[in-house]
Amino acid sequence: MQRKNSIPSNIAEGNDRGTNKESIRFLYIAKGSLAELLTQLIIGKETGYINEVSFGELEDKCILLSKSLGALIKARKDFEEEL
């Protein structure tokens, strides 16, 4: 599945860019990829490919990861402001 790889790949690419600003930019891209993944999960549930229990577990993981990415973005921004 392509989508599962884009989130960590975006984070890695941002970190390899060498600047905090680029890292933040790619964290936002990763967060967007996560939103796309959640949309695909919703579609999977609505079309019967994913059952309610599995969807709930995956949705919870997506929400937790989104919050973690948001906290990392905030920390990176705060660091950028200190420079």
Rosetta constraint file for C-alpha pairs under 8 A:
AtomPair CA 1 CA 5 HARMONIC 7.62 0.50
AtomPair CA 2 CA 6 HARMONIC 6.88 0.50
AtomPair CA 3 CA 7 HARMONIC 7.45 0.50
AtomPair CA 3 CA 33 HARMONIC 7.34 0.50
AtomPair CA 3 CA 37 HARMONIC 6.41 0.50
AtomPair CA 4 CA 37 HARMONIC 7.58 0.50
AtomPair CA 5 CA 9 HARMONIC 6.05 0.50
AtomPair CA 6 CA 10 HARMONIC 5.89 0.50
AtomPair CA 6 CA 30 HARMONIC 7.04 0.50
AtomPair CA 6 CA 33 HARMONIC 6.63 0.50
AtomPair CA 7 CA 11 HARMONIC 6.48 0.50
AtomPair CA 7 CA 29 HARMONIC 7.97 0.50
AtomPair CA 7 CA 30 HARMONIC 4.63 0.50
AtomPair CA 7 CA 31 HARMONIC 7.33 0.50
AtomPair CA 7 CA 33 HARMONIC 5.93 0.50
AtomPair CA 7 CA 34 HARMONIC 6.54 0.50
AtomPair CA 8 CA 12 HARMONIC 6.12 0.50
AtomPair CA 8 CA 30 HARMONIC 7.23 0.50
AtomPair CA 9 CA 13 HARMONIC 6.05 0.50
AtomPair CA 10 CA 14 HARMONIC 6.12 0.50
AtomPair CA 10 CA 26 HARMONIC 5.63 0.50
AtomPair CA 10 CA 27 HARMONIC 6.90 0.50
AtomPair CA 10 CA 29 HARMONIC 6.68 0.50
AtomPair CA 10 CA 30 HARMONIC 5.42 0.50
AtomPair CA 11 CA 15 HARMONIC 6.26 0.50
AtomPair CA 11 CA 23 HARMONIC 7.30 0.50
AtomPair CA 11 CA 26 HARMONIC 5.95 0.50
AtomPair CA 11 CA 27 HARMONIC 5.69 0.50
AtomPair CA 11 CA 30 HARMONIC 6.35 0.50
AtomPair CA 12 CA 16 HARMONIC 6.19 0.50
AtomPair CA 13 CA 17 HARMONIC 6.39 0.50
AtomPair CA 13 CA 23 HARMONIC 7.86 0.50
AtomPair CA 13 CA 26 HARMONIC 7.13 0.50
AtomPair CA 14 CA 18 HARMONIC 7.70 0.50
AtomPair CA 14 CA 22 HARMONIC 5.63 0.50
AtomPair CA 14 CA 23 HARMONIC 4.09 0.50
AtomPair CA 14 CA 24 HARMONIC 7.21 0.50
AtomPair CA 14 CA 25 HARMONIC 7.12 0.50
AtomPair CA 14 CA 26 HARMONIC 4.82 0.50
AtomPair CA 14 CA 27 HARMONIC 7.00 0.50
AtomPair CA 15 CA 19 HARMONIC 7.56 0.50
AtomPair CA 15 CA 20 HARMONIC 7.89 0.50
AtomPair CA 15 CA 22 HARMONIC 7.61 0.50
AtomPair CA 15 CA 23 HARMONIC 5.18 0.50
AtomPair CA 16 CA 23 HARMONIC 7.92 0.50
AtomPair CA 17 CA 22 HARMONIC 6.19 0.50
AtomPair CA 17 CA 23 HARMONIC 6.88 0.50
AtomPair CA 18 CA 22 HARMONIC 7.37 0.50
AtomPair CA 18 CA 23 HARMONIC 7.64 0.50
AtomPair CA 19 CA 23 HARMONIC 6.25 0.50
AtomPair CA 20 CA 24 HARMONIC 6.17 0.50
AtomPair CA 20 CA 76 HARMONIC 6.77 0.50
AtomPair CA 20 CA 80 HARMONIC 6.80 0.50
AtomPair CA 21 CA 25 HARMONIC 6.29 0.50
AtomPair CA 21 CA 80 HARMONIC 7.52 0.50
AtomPair CA 22 CA 26 HARMONIC 6.25 0.50
AtomPair CA 23 CA 27 HARMONIC 6.18 0.50
AtomPair CA 24 CA 28 HARMONIC 6.38 0.50
AtomPair CA 24 CA 73 HARMONIC 5.86 0.50
AtomPair CA 24 CA 76 HARMONIC 6.59 0.50
AtomPair CA 24 CA 77 HARMONIC 7.37 0.50
AtomPair CA 25 CA 29 HARMONIC 6.48 0.50
AtomPair CA 26 CA 30 HARMONIC 6.08 0.50
AtomPair CA 27 CA 31 HARMONIC 6.16 0.50
AtomPair CA 27 CA 69 HARMONIC 6.80 0.50
AtomPair CA 27 CA 73 HARMONIC 6.62 0.50
AtomPair CA 28 CA 32 HARMONIC 6.23 0.50
AtomPair CA 28 CA 73 HARMONIC 7.63 0.50
AtomPair CA 29 CA 33 HARMONIC 6.26 0.50
AtomPair CA 30 CA 34 HARMONIC 6.23 0.50
AtomPair CA 31 CA 35 HARMONIC 6.39 0.50
AtomPair CA 31 CA 66 HARMONIC 6.31 0.50
AtomPair CA 31 CA 69 HARMONIC 6.68 0.50
AtomPair CA 31 CA 70 HARMONIC 7.95 0.50
AtomPair CA 32 CA 36 HARMONIC 6.35 0.50
AtomPair CA 33 CA 37 HARMONIC 6.23 0.50
AtomPair CA 34 CA 38 HARMONIC 6.25 0.50
AtomPair CA 34 CA 62 HARMONIC 6.87 0.50
AtomPair CA 34 CA 66 HARMONIC 7.16 0.50
AtomPair CA 35 CA 39 HARMONIC 6.25 0.50
AtomPair CA 36 CA 40 HARMONIC 6.31 0.50
AtomPair CA 37 CA 41 HARMONIC 6.26 0.50
AtomPair CA 38 CA 42 HARMONIC 6.25 0.50
AtomPair CA 38 CA 59 HARMONIC 6.78 0.50
AtomPair CA 38 CA 62 HARMONIC 6.80 0.50
AtomPair CA 39 CA 43 HARMONIC 6.29 0.50
AtomPair CA 40 CA 44 HARMONIC 6.07 0.50
AtomPair CA 41 CA 45 HARMONIC 6.17 0.50
AtomPair CA 41 CA 50 HARMONIC 7.48 0.50
AtomPair CA 41 CA 55 HARMONIC 6.79 0.50
AtomPair CA 41 CA 58 HARMONIC 7.94 0.50
AtomPair CA 41 CA 59 HARMONIC 7.79 0.50
AtomPair CA 42 CA 46 HARMONIC 6.11 0.50
AtomPair CA 42 CA 55 HARMONIC 7.63 0.50
AtomPair CA 43 CA 47 HARMONIC 6.05 0.50
AtomPair CA 44 CA 48 HARMONIC 6.11 0.50
AtomPair CA 44 CA 49 HARMONIC 4.91 0.50
AtomPair CA 44 CA 50 HARMONIC 5.30 0.50
AtomPair CA 45 CA 49 HARMONIC 5.81 0.50
AtomPair CA 45 CA 50 HARMONIC 4.56 0.50
AtomPair CA 45 CA 51 HARMONIC 6.03 0.50
AtomPair CA 45 CA 52 HARMONIC 6.77 0.50
AtomPair CA 45 CA 55 HARMONIC 6.55 0.50
AtomPair CA 46 CA 50 HARMONIC 7.94 0.50
AtomPair CA 50 CA 54 HARMONIC 6.40 0.50
AtomPair CA 50 CA 55 HARMONIC 6.12 0.50
AtomPair CA 51 CA 55 HARMONIC 6.07 0.50
AtomPair CA 52 CA 56 HARMONIC 6.08 0.50
AtomPair CA 53 CA 57 HARMONIC 6.36 0.50
AtomPair CA 54 CA 58 HARMONIC 6.17 0.50
AtomPair CA 55 CA 59 HARMONIC 5.84 0.50
AtomPair CA 56 CA 60 HARMONIC 6.11 0.50
AtomPair CA 57 CA 61 HARMONIC 6.42 0.50
AtomPair CA 58 CA 62 HARMONIC 6.21 0.50
AtomPair CA 59 CA 63 HARMONIC 6.18 0.50
AtomPair CA 60 CA 64 HARMONIC 6.18 0.50
AtomPair CA 61 CA 65 HARMONIC 6.08 0.50
AtomPair CA 62 CA 66 HARMONIC 6.00 0.50
AtomPair CA 63 CA 67 HARMONIC 6.22 0.50
AtomPair CA 64 CA 68 HARMONIC 6.21 0.50
AtomPair CA 65 CA 69 HARMONIC 6.10 0.50
AtomPair CA 66 CA 70 HARMONIC 6.09 0.50
AtomPair CA 67 CA 71 HARMONIC 6.17 0.50
AtomPair CA 68 CA 72 HARMONIC 6.19 0.50
AtomPair CA 69 CA 73 HARMONIC 6.08 0.50
AtomPair CA 70 CA 74 HARMONIC 6.18 0.50
AtomPair CA 71 CA 75 HARMONIC 6.15 0.50
AtomPair CA 72 CA 76 HARMONIC 6.12 0.50
AtomPair CA 73 CA 77 HARMONIC 6.09 0.50
AtomPair CA 74 CA 78 HARMONIC 6.08 0.50
AtomPair CA 75 CA 79 HARMONIC 6.16 0.50
AtomPair CA 76 CA 80 HARMONIC 6.15 0.50
AtomPair CA 77 CA 81 HARMONIC 6.26 0.50
AtomPair CA 78 CA 82 HARMONIC 6.46 0.50
AtomPair CA 79 CA 83 HARMONIC 6.76 0.50
